[in-house]
């Protein structure tokens, strides 16, 4: 997994240092592996770019708290879409969020469900459940394309896959680095009580759930 400096990371995202610092201060930085900070300060991964792009894209319509909760709490859902998108660049893959049941008092869905796949697959997930009252389709393939285009403009090479889909044999080649990165982020998070508390607030929401679990078995080996 290629490491990006903080400067490269922010330039690709087109976010100023001041804006990013403010997002960190308010607890609205959402990165890969369900963490708000990297394993090593100033060292980011290409998949972190996808995480922030999802959050930044959702925030104007849903609010930053909701956007952060989706990225931090449902990493395996959108990461699976990243893996599939990288494995098949001729097909677009999505992280989809569907609203179920209507809360008349607060004028919003009672429950949000998260899934991933092609548009046909995500639509079928929601069709089987029924009662959809609204939805958001996040085109993960398009996000990756835009990130690579922006990186190329800056002469930053991002040729390697950002991630692999569950069960892909190629994942075994990077599993130690993935595990080390995840564990490093968890260790840094536990040491920062403020960020740890903010993450728990985002990830313990009862109004957001996954349609079905996505597990990267290798991470639990």
Secondary structure, DSSP 8 states (H G I E B T S, - for coil): --EEEHHHHHHHHT--HHHHHHHHHTT----GGG-SS-SSTTEEEHHHHHHHHHHHHHHHHH-HHHHHHHHHHTHHHHHHHHHHHHH-TTS--EEEEEEEEEETTTTEEEEEEEEEE-HHHHHHHHHHH--EEEEEEEEHHHHHHHHHHHHHHTT----S-S---TT-GGGGGTHHHHHHHHHHHHHHHHH-HHHHHHHHHHHT-SSEEESS----GGGG-
